[in-house]
Amino acid sequence: MAKKTTRKPNAAFMKPVQPDDVLAAVVGSKPLPRTELTKKLWDYIKKNKLQDPKAKTVIIADEKLKPVFGGKKSVTMFEMTKLVSAHVKA
């Protein structure tokens, strides 16, 4: 019988990262793991209804998100992940 091993979370994802001032305006200035950072970002997007109703993968930037997205009016959620990475320090 094979021994079942529990999958450990990736340490890189769990290590707290420091959001810069631009990103801190959306998620707060405390260092947090990337997983939490992404969760807070999605909470903000949903709370402010910033998803395109026709294309749920498209995020529409408001005044706080526009600087995070490099000035773009809208980005895909995959593009968002890459753009947010530029605003965190490990």
C-alpha positions, -999 to +999 in steps of 0.1 A: +000+000+000+014+034-010+020+059+017+000+091+011+020+122+015+004+156+021+015+182-004+034+210+012+026+246+000+053+261-022+076+281+002+081+308-024+044+315-025+042+316+013+071+339+019+058+374+026+064+401-001+064+438+005+039+458-018+052+491-030+032+523-024+012+519-056+000+484-048-003+493-011-031+517-020-052+486-030-040+458-007-024+476+023+012+482+032+019+451+053+041+424+039+020+393+029+024+361+011+016+362-027-014+340-021-029+365+003-019+394-019-038+379-049-068+371-027-069+408-015-066+420-050-095+398-062-116+409-031-110+445-042-119+438-078-151+420-069-161+446-043-157+474-068-172+454-097-141+458-118-146+426-139-159+430-174-194+416-173-190+400-208-154+388-204-148+378-167-111+374-173-108+411-181-102+435-152-112+471-157-088+495-138-102+522-115-081+551-103-063+529-077-056+500-101-045+520-131-010+528-117-006+491-107-015+481-143+011+505-158-016+531-168-037+506-188-075+509-187-080+471-187-059+440-185-065+402-185-062+384-152-031+367-165-015+400-174-025+413-140-004+387-122+027+398-142+020+435-137+015+430-099+048+412-096+066+444-106+051+461-075+064+437-048+097+432-032+106+398-019 
